[in-house]
Amino acid sequence: MAREATAARTTPRYVRVRFIFLVRPAAGGAGRQRTIVLTYVFRGFLSIKAFEAAWNAACGARGPSAVMVVPAQRSFLVGPVSFQGPCASGRVTVQIQGTIMAPLSTAASAWSSGTNLYWLMFNRACVESAPTALKLVSCNNLELSQFSSRNSPQMHIAIIECSGVNVWGLNIAAPGNSPNTDGVHVERSQGVRITNSTIGTGDDCVSISSGSRFVTVDGIQCGPGHGVSIGSLGKNGEIAAVEYIDVNNVYFTNTANGARIKTWEGAQGYARSISFTDIEFDNVDHPVIIDQFYRDRTLELAVAISNVTYTNLKGTSSLPTAVAFDCSGGGGCTDIHVNSVMITRSGGQQTFARCRNAQVSISGQVYPEIPCH
């Protein structure tokens, strides 16, 4: 595939961008592959209108599949831009071979009046004023792979109201002190897999919010950040619903939290059928934590947490309390299973566990001792 591109500068006055699309026949079909070449010349931000027009051409291309290629070895200044669906093609692939950059936060013409709450958004293709870098909304059977994102003002990737999502090979980075910069946020989605990625931010490496089910997080290097979090759930008394969440093979290093479930006080609903398996901690402040009093320790009503399993967890805690189950008397935590856990203090000192209103069963060797069997 030919890949023509742009002038070398990232902010030229006039820019020629050439996009190449392939519209392919169905597998085993007799149709011929067609190539669509689109060229745009304009001034201003390097690629906003070109990207929109290129997406419209790819999305509108009739055929079993279409491929949009962002040329390699080039940098593109883009955004904010929304790619709208549904598409005529059964499958549209966007290959980002080059580098896409967002305008600076000081670029008032791009982020006018705080109305742009995203940078790149795919809608049905498949601080409150700070944007999410990549927003995937109402997408089905979506794959996002080998994607890199650095220093997003807020969340790097948000997956909302999607089904059948496969995300892998991510490389996400933000300073450890940057607030609300979640690596991947999943909300009201099902059938989501996030695997084989490196994520370090100032907030959760992965956060899974209400309305999500059948979510797998596997093979993640997390740090810095706030860990992998189920929640927060039930803000403003909302009814939460999260179930069938599997977190496997995650390595936490120098994070504030590790395996965390967090719910707001005064909330309702449930978080159930959750497993954390083959997890390793390296100098983590709070390796294992359930917090049903995320903002308040006075209200008793809380999201009911049940059928949570911790299996083969090991490593070191930076603080004395390595395991904390802080559960409400109103909702409580039931059917909590702890199997084979060994978490010592960084430097070899003793660690402890804290337990409140939790029904916990223990099997295998478990340290620290959990005082709520």
N, C-alpha and C positions, 0 to 999 in steps of 0.2 A: 504494500500500500504506500503510495506516495505521501509525503508529509511536507507540504510547502508551509511557510509560516510567515513570520513578521519581521519587521526591522528589529535590530538588536536592542534598542532602548525600550524600557517598559512604559514610558509615557511620551510617545512621539506625538507630533501635531497631527500628522496624517498617517494612517495605518492601513495596510492591506493584510487581511486575514483570510487564509484559504482553508476551508474545512472540507474534508472528504468523508462521504458516507457510503456505506455498502448496504444495499438492500438485498437480502439473501433469500433464496427459495427455501421451502421447508425441507427438512432432512429427507433425502431419498426422492425429492421431487424433481421434475424435469425442467423446471424453470431455470433461466440463466441469472447469474448474479449481475446486478446493475450497480454502477458507480455514479454517485451524485457529487458534483464538485460545486461548491458555493464560494464566492469571493465577495468580500465587503470592503469598502473603503469609506472611512469617515474620520472625523476628528473628535477629540475629547477623551473620555475614558477609553482605554484601548479596546475593550471587547464587550461592553454591555449589549449594544444593539446587535453586534455580530453573534454573540452567544445566543441571544433570544431568537434571532432569525435562523440560526443553525439548528437550534433545538426544534423550532417549529417545523423545519424541513424534515428532520429525522423523525420526529413524532408523527408527522403526517404522511410519511412514506408508507405506501401500502406494500405489504409483504409479511412473511413470517418473522423477519428480524431486520433491524437496522442498527448500524454502528456509527456513533459520533466520536471522532478522534480529536482530542486537543493535542496539537503537534508537540513533539518532543523537543527538548533543548531550547525552549522558548519560555518567557515569562509573560503572563497576561494579567493586567489590572482589571478586575471585574467586580461589579456589585454595587448595591444589592440587586439580585435578579431572581425571579420566580419562573420555574419551568413547569408549565401547566399540562395536565393530561385531561382525560384519557387519550391514548395514542392509537392511531390506526394500525400500526404494526403490533404484532403479538408480543414482541420483545425488543426493547430499545436498550442498547449498551452504550454507556458513556465511558470512553477510555481516556483518562487524564494522564498523558505521557509527559506533558510539560509541567510548568508551575503556574498555579492560579493564586493571585494575591488580592487581598481586600484593600480598599482605600484606608488611609490612616483614620483613626478616630477623630482627628481634628478636621477631616474633610467634610465641612458642613453641607456641601452640595450633595454628598452621598448619603449621609446619615441625618437628613433634615428632620428637625422637630421630633426626633426620637420615634418616628413612625415606623421605621424599618426594624423589625424585631428579628430579622434573620439576615444572613449573607447570601447563601445559596439555598433555595427551597425547591424541592420536587414535590408537586402537589397532584395527587391522583395519577401520577405517572407509574405509575406502578400501582444586674440592675435592670430594672424593667425596661429601660431604654437601650440597653446593650443588646447586640444581636447574637443569635445562635449562628455558628458558622455554617453548618449543613443541616437542613431540616427536611426530613422525609415524612410526608403526611399522606395517609390513605393509599399506601403503596402495597401491592400484593406481589408475592414471588419476586422479591428484590434481592440482588446481590451487590454488596459494596466490598471491594477488595483492594489491598495494597494502597490504602489511602493515608496520606500524612496531613496533619493539621498542627499548626503552631500558634500559640498565644491568642486564642479566640477571646473576645471580650467577655463572653459567657460560655454556655455549653458549646462543645465542639461538634457533637452530633446528637440530634434528637430524632427518635423514631416514635412517631405518634400515629395511632390508629392504623397500624400496618399489620399484615399477616404474611407469614412465610418469608422471613428476612434472614439472609445469611451474610454476616459481616465478619471479615477475617483480614489478617495482615495489616492491621492499623498501626500507625506510629503517631501518637498524640502527645504533645508536650506543652506545658504552661508552667510558670513559676509556682512553687509550692505555696506562696502567700497570695495567689490570685483568687479572689472569691468567686464562687458560682461557676467555675470553669469545668464542670463535669466532662469526663471524656466521652461517654456514651450514655444517654438518658433514654429509657424505654418507658412508654406511657400508653395505656389502653391498646396494647398490641399483643399478638399471640404468635407462637411458632417462630421465635427469634433466637438465632444463634450468634454469639459474639465469641470468636475464637482466635487463638494464636496472634496476640497483639501485645504491643508495649504501650502503656498509658501512664503518664505522669502529669498531674495537674494540681491545682489548688483546692479541688473539691473531690467528689467521688470519682474514682476511675470508671465505675459503672454504677448507675442508679436505676432501680426498677420500681416504677410507681404504680399507682392504682389502676385497675382494669387490665393488668397484664397477666398472662398465663402461658405456661409451656415456654419458658425462657431458659436458655442454656448459656452459661459463661464458662469457657474452658480454655486453659492455656494462656493466661494473662500474666504479664509482668506489670505489677502495679506499684508505683511510687515515683515521686511523692504523691500525696493525696489523702483522701479520707476513706479509702478502701472500696470494697464492693458493698453497696447498700441496698437493702430492700426498703424502700421508702425514700423520703418520709411519707407516711400514710395518714390520712384522716385530718388534714388541716381544716380548720374552721368547722369541726364537727362533721365533716363529710363521711359518707359510708365507703370504706375501702374494700377492695377485693383483689387479692393477689394469690396465685396458687401455681403449683408445679414449677418451681424454680430450682434449677440445679447449677451450683457453682463448683467447678472442679479444677484442680491443677492450677491454682493461682499462687503466685509468689509475691508476697507483700514485703517491700523494703522501705524502712523509714517513713511509714505512713502513720497518720493519726489514729486510724481504725483499720481493722482487717475485715472479718466477716461480721457485718452489722445488719440488724433489723431495727428500724426506728419508726415510731408512731407518735402522733400528736396526742396530747391529753384531751379528754372529752370526745374522742372519736368513736366510731362504730365500724362494724364490718369484720373482715377476717384477713389473715395472712397465714396460709397453710401449705403443707406439703412442700417444704423447702429443705434442700440438702446442701451442705458444705463438705466437700470430700477432697482429700489429698491436698491440703492447704499448708503452705509454709510461711512463717513469719520471721522477719529479720529486723529487730529493733523497732517493733511496732508499739505505739502507745497503748492501744486498747485492742488486743488481737481478736477477742470474741466478745460481742456485746449485743444484748437485746435491751433496747431503751424504749419503754412505753410512756415515758415522761419527757418527750423530746424538748419541750419548752416550759413545762410546768410540773411541779411535783406535788400539787395539791388536789387535783381532780382525779377521781378513781375510774371513771368510765374510759374504756380504751378499746382499740382494735384487738379482737381475740386472735392470739397466735397459737398455732397448734401443729403437731406433726413436723417438728424441725429436727433434723439429724445432722450431727457433727461427727465425721469419721476421718481418722488419720490426720490430725492437725498437730503440727510441731513447729518449734522455733523459739524465738526469744521476744520478750516484752521489755520495753524501756521503762515501764512503771511497775510497781508491785502488784497491782490488780490486773491479772491476765485474762480472767473470765468474769463477766458481769451480766447477770440476768436480773434486770430491774423491771419487774412486771407489776401491773395494776391489779388491785384486788377486785375490780369490777370486770375486767376482761380476762386478765391473767394469761399465763403461758402454760399450756398443757401438752403432754406427749412430746417432751423435749428429750432427745436421745443423744447421749455423748459416748462415743466409742473411740477409744485409743487416742488420747490427747496428751501431749507432752510439751508444755510451754514453760521455759525457765526464764529467769531475769537475764538481761544482757549483762555479762560479767559474771554470771553464775549464781547470783543471789536468789533467795527464795521468792516465789510468787504466791499469790492468793486468788481465791474466787469469791465473788459476792453473789448472793441469791436472795430474791424477794418475790414471793407469790408465784413461784415456778415449780411445776411438777417435772422432775428430771430423773431419767433412768440412766445408770452408768454401766458400761461394759468395757472389758479390756483394761489396760493400764491408763489411768487418768491422773494427770498432774497439771495444775494444782488440784487438790481435793475440792470437790464441789459440795457445799454443805446444804443441799436441798433435794436429797434423794426422794 
